[in-house]
Amino acid sequence: MKKNILVTGATGNLGNATVAQFRQDGFQVIVIVSRGRKTKGQFPEDVVVYEADLTNEDDTTTVISEVVKDHGSIDAALLLVGGFSAGGIKETSGVALSKMFSLNFNTAYFVARPVFLQMQSQTSGGRIVLVGSRPALVARDGKNYLAYALSKSLLFKLAEFLNAEGGSSNIVTSVIVPSTIDTPENRKAMPGKNFDDWVTPEEIASTMAFLIGEKGSVLREPIVKVYGNS
Ligand SMILES: NC(=O)c1ccc[n+]([C@@H]2O[C@H](COP(=O)([O-])OP(=O)(O)OC[C@H]3O[C@@H](n4cnc5c(N)ncnc54)[C@H](OP(=O)(O)O)[C@@H]3O)[C@@H](O)[C@H]2O)c1
């Protein structure tokens, strides 16, 4: 039987490559997209699509219980939703902080919580992947993106707590840390850069496939920096 993998942020740059990778690897791919998002023709027919506003806890909890009811188990969950904002201490108000916390932390926590509890009820446990960022790890890189970096930094701590709790149930949470991803938006925003130095969505997706797959099954508490040459 196919393993069930849940992917959030599946319509994004990394999401698209991730869906393709895990379909190719034989998973049943289940995606959650934003409420009202038009997805006609976006995914192959075997990809199961649910809708939720993942910044809303009730909406998210409901959709995860529907996924469990319909599919029985969640073997892995890749929580890719996130967003960026610039601004150092001078520009970063509480409102700006809340916005980034909601998009980068809450969207992950609201999914991770019911998914983790579901995985605790499965004898096989499960795998969760969160997406961090370099500015969250290196203050010099993050000082001009304060709200973004602070919100992403919480994901590393969340992974530690989930690993402390999940170790005995074979639930492993990883954080994948991309540098600049080679996306159309980044090419437009930074036309002077050498795009070859950037990591591609496909490279990140295949790294996640390693983490989730048989070869990565011995890994514990992984923080994987996918920086390419940048
Ligand atoms: N791009 C980079 O250079 C870079 C670098 C380091 C880390 N990252 C991280 O890598 C991850 C993927 O990046 P990306 O560039 O692929 O992002 P992206 O293209 O901007 O995609 C973001 C995804 O999140 C979804 N989303 C946003 N708000 C949502 C909500 N409330 N409910 C449900 N879905 C929601 C979007 O769906 P809709 O479009 O339908 O809203 C979209 O599918 C993010 O966590 C990002 O922070 C990116």
The ligand as a MOL file (V3000), in Angstrom:
LIG
                    3D

  0  0  0     0  0            999 V3000
M  V30 BEGIN CTAB
M  V30 COUNTS 48 52 0 0 0
M  V30 BEGIN ATOM
M  V30 1 N 12.1180 31.2870 -1.6950 0
M  V30 2 C 13.2480 31.2900 -1.0010 0
M  V30 3 O 14.3060 31.7770 -1.4330 0
M  V30 4 C 13.2730 30.6650 0.3710 0
M  V30 5 C 14.4520 30.6620 1.1180 0
M  V30 6 C 14.4610 30.0530 2.3840 0
M  V30 7 C 13.2950 29.4530 2.8680 0
M  V30 8 N 12.1600 29.4880 2.0920 0 CHG=1
M  V30 9 C 10.9710 28.8280 2.6250 0
M  V30 10 O 10.6450 27.7410 1.7850 0
M  V30 11 C 9.2350 27.5190 1.7920 0
M  V30 12 C 8.7160 27.4810 0.3670 0
M  V30 13 O 9.0920 28.6760 -0.3020 0
M  V30 14 P 8.5020 29.0400 -1.7320 0
M  V30 15 O 9.3890 30.0840 -2.3140 0
M  V30 16 O 8.1920 27.8030 -2.4760 0 CHG=-1
M  V30 17 O 7.1250 29.7410 -1.2900 0
M  V30 18 P 5.9270 30.2590 -2.2100 0
M  V30 19 O 6.1650 29.9410 -3.6470 0
M  V30 20 O 5.6730 31.6920 -1.8140 0
M  V30 21 O 4.7050 29.3520 -1.6950 0
M  V30 22 C 4.0960 29.5560 -0.4710 0
M  V30 23 C 2.9220 28.5940 -0.3830 0
M  V30 24 O 2.2540 28.7760 0.8660 0
M  V30 25 C 0.8470 28.7940 0.6230 0
M  V30 26 N 0.1490 29.5440 1.6470 0
M  V30 27 C 0.3980 30.8210 2.0460 0
M  V30 28 N -0.4720 31.1790 3.0020 0
M  V30 29 C -1.2740 30.1170 3.2200 0
M  V30 30 C -2.3700 29.8660 4.0950 0
M  V30 31 N -2.8190 30.7990 4.9600 0
M  V30 32 N -2.9890 28.6540 4.0570 0
M  V30 33 C -2.5650 27.6870 3.1890 0
M  V30 34 N -1.5410 27.8680 2.3390 0
M  V30 35 C -0.9020 29.0780 2.3560 0
M  V30 36 C 0.7330 29.4470 -0.7370 0
M  V30 37 O -0.5140 29.1660 -1.2980 0
M  V30 38 P -1.3640 30.3570 -1.9890 0
M  V30 39 O -0.4880 30.9220 -3.0710 0
M  V30 40 O -2.5760 29.6890 -2.4820 0
M  V30 41 O -1.6290 31.3460 -0.8980 0
M  V30 42 C 1.8790 28.7790 -1.4710 0
M  V30 43 O 1.4840 27.5070 -1.9400 0
M  V30 44 C 8.6390 28.6320 2.6500 0
M  V30 45 O 8.4670 28.1530 3.9640 0
M  V30 46 C 9.7260 29.6900 2.6220 0
M  V30 47 O 9.6960 30.5500 3.7590 0
M  V30 48 C 12.1170 30.0720 0.8790 0
M  V30 END ATOM
M  V30 BEGIN BOND
M  V30 1 1 1 2
M  V30 2 2 2 3
M  V30 3 1 2 4
M  V30 4 1 4 5
M  V30 5 2 4 48
M  V30 6 2 5 6
M  V30 7 1 6 7
M  V30 8 2 7 8
M  V30 9 1 8 9
M  V30 10 1 8 48
M  V30 11 1 9 10
M  V30 12 1 9 46
M  V30 13 1 10 11
M  V30 14 1 11 12
M  V30 15 1 11 44
M  V30 16 1 12 13
M  V30 17 1 13 14
M  V30 18 2 14 15
M  V30 19 1 14 16
M  V30 20 1 14 17
M  V30 21 1 17 18
M  V30 22 2 18 19
M  V30 23 1 18 20
M  V30 24 1 18 21
M  V30 25 1 21 22
M  V30 26 1 22 23
M  V30 27 1 23 24
M  V30 28 1 23 42
M  V30 29 1 24 25
M  V30 30 1 25 26
M  V30 31 1 25 36
M  V30 32 1 26 27
M  V30 33 1 26 35
M  V30 34 2 27 28
M  V30 35 1 28 29
M  V30 36 1 29 30
M  V30 37 2 29 35
M  V30 38 1 30 31
M  V30 39 2 30 32
M  V30 40 1 32 33
M  V30 41 2 33 34
M  V30 42 1 34 35
M  V30 43 1 36 37
M  V30 44 1 36 42
M  V30 45 1 37 38
M  V30 46 2 38 39
M  V30 47 1 38 40
M  V30 48 1 38 41
M  V30 49 1 42 43
M  V30 50 1 44 45
M  V30 51 1 44 46
M  V30 52 1 46 47
M  V30 END BOND
M  V30 END CTAB
M  END
